[in-house]
Amino acid sequence: MKVLLGMLTRANPADEPFQAAALSVMASSFDGVKTLDDGGKPVSDFSAQRNRLIDFGEREGYNWMFMIDADECMFPEDIATVRSMMTKRRRLIILPRIDFAKDFDHVDPTPYPDYQARVFRLGVGYRFRKPVHEGLFRRFSPASDKRLGLGTISDSTPIYHYGRLRTREQIELKAYNYQQLMQGASPVDVRPEGWVENPTGEYWAELKPFDDPHPLRDLVALPLG
């Protein structure tokens, strides 16, 4: 059973302060690692990028893909647990995601469990669709595969997501570019003057304290200073 870690990365490490630490934590848990960087420019189609990683895994003879982003991480022991669930019949393993916000001591409870279809068998037709907020599809949706008994949810092995540990300016640029992609326009390097996602400036309402261990707590400094 060959399992590949596929990760979309940033060409400039300063643009994604967590990716090096995340790779250092997770890489040894896989039979191979394939990264695909953004070339130093905003990505215009995230599904196309993810599908290139799938194509690579299938060409190289991998059996399963873990699709983890550069601002995410998992504990190696949780990865081992998920690998033990890769039976011959199963095609898909869906993971919950814990979303940090503001700092390492708070999470946003609103989206949890924020299920992510990120662990899937290769060679059975899975591909991502939509340029942004992309989802994984085969002949059926991931939820349909679960109903058919070909997939499962693993609630005890979360993805830890650090993507909202950003300045307001970085968050607004990302939100603006997502809006651009949803409207069929091109992403930009600099947010237009005067555009704000949240005019009140409140990004961290109703956060929940988080004092459990997580993979990057002691490995990387917060980028917010």
N, C-alpha and C positions, 0 to 999 in steps of 0.2 A: 504494500500500500504506500504509494508515493504521494505526499501532500505538499502543496506549494503555498507559500505565503506570497500573495500579490498585493502590492501597495502603490498607490499613486502618490508621488512625492513632489517636492518643490526643488527646482534647480538651485535656488539660493537658500542655503540652510537657515539664514536669518528670517526667511518668510515662514518657516515652519519649525519653531524651536524645539518641538518634541520628537521629530522623526528619528533623529540619530539615537536618542535614548530608547525609543520604542523598539527600533530594530535591534538594539543591543540586548533588550530583554527577551524578545520573541524569536530571533532568527534561529537559534539552536534547537527550537522545538519543531522545525520543519525539515523536510528533505531537500528543499531548495527555496530560494527567495528571488523574486523578480520585482524590481522597482521600475516605475515609468514616470519620469519627471515631466514638468510642465514646460520645459524649454525656456524658463524665465519669463513666460507670458501667461496671462489669464487663460484658463482652459475654456474652450467654447463648446465642448461636448463631452461631458463626463462619462456618459454611457459608451461612447466610442473608445475612450481611453481604457475603461474597464474591460471592454470586449477584446482589446488588444492583449491584455493580460490573460484572458481566457484562451485566446488563440495560441499564445505562447505555451501555456500549460498543456494544452491538448497536443500541440506539435511535439513537445518534449516528453510526452508519455506519462504525465502526472495523472493520478486518479481523482484527487480532490483538490479544491481550492479554498483557502482561507482568504477572504478579501477584507483586509484591514487598512484603514486610512492612516495617513501620516500623523494625524492628530488623535490617534486612538492607540490603545494598548490593552493587552490581556496578560494575566498571570500565566507563566509556563505550566503550572499544575492544572489550570483550567483548560488550556489548550490540549494537554494530555487527556483530560476527561472527555473533551469533545472528540478527539481522535479515536477514543475507545468506542464511541457511538457510531462510527462509520461502518455500518454493516453492508452486506451485499445488496440487501433490498432497499436500504435507505438512500435517498437522493439529496436531501436537504436538511440542514440543521439551522434553526433560527435562534438568534441570541438576543437577550435584552441588552440595553445600553444605558449606562449611567452617565448623565450629562453634567460635568462640572461647570460652574459659573462663578465669576468673580475671583475665586482663588481655590486652592486645594482643599479648603475646609467647608465648601458649600456646593450643593448640587441643586439643579432645577428639578423638582419632583413632578412637574406638569407632564412632560412627555413619557415618563417611565411607565411601562417597561420599554417603550420605544423600540419594538422588536425589529431586528435587522436580519434580512436573508443574505448572509454573508459566507456561509460554509456550504458548499454544494459539490456534487459529483461532476466531474468533467466528462465530456464525450457523450452527454445525453441531451444536448440542445439548449442549455441555459445561456441566455444573453440578457444584457441590460438594455433598457429602453428609456427614452427621454433624455435630453441634453443636461437637465438639472433635476434634482430631486428624483434621481433615476431609481428604477425598480428592477428587480430580477424576474425574468419570465422564462418559461419554457413553452410547452403547448398549453399549459395551464398556469395560473398564477401560483406563487409559492404557497399561498393559503390553500389552494386546491390540491396541491401535492400533499400538504399535511392532511387534508380530509381523506385523501386516497390511501393514507398510511405509508406514504413514501418519504415523509419528512416529519420532523419533530422539533419541539421547542426545548431548549436547555436553559432553564431559568437560573440554574446555579453557577453558570459560567459567563459572567457579563463582559461586554466590551466597555472599557472606560474611555470616555470621550472628553478631550481637553480643548475642543475647538472654540469654546466661548471664553477662554482665558485670553482675552484680547483687549486692546484699547477700543474706545468708542469709534475712532476713525477706521480701524481695521474691520470692526463689525459692520459698520455702515457701508464700506466699500464692498465687502462680501455680499451683503444684502442687495446692494444696487446691482451688482453683476448677476446675481441670481434672477433679479427682476428682468434684466436685459435678456438673459437666456430664455426665460419663460415667454418673452415677447418676440423671440426670434431675432433679437439684435445681438451685436457683438459685445463681449465684456471689455472693460476699460482698465487702465492702470491707475487712474486717479478719479475719484468720485467727483461728479459735477458740483460746483459751488452751490450751496443752498439746499442740496438734497439730503434729507435725513430720513432714516427708517422710523425712528421713534422721536417725535418732536418734544416729548416731555423729558427725554434723556434718561428715562428709567429703564434699565436693562436687567436689573437684578431683583425684581419684586418677588416676594414669597419664596425665597430660597430656603433650603433645608440644610441644617448643619450636617457635616459628614466627617466622622472621625475614624472610620474604618481604614484598614490598609488599602492602598491602591498601588499599581505597578510603578508609577513614576514619582511618588511622593518624595523619596530621598535621592533621586537620581538627577533631577533637573530643577533649575531655579525658575520661578514664575517669570514669564516674559514681561509682565507689567511693571517690574521693578519694585 
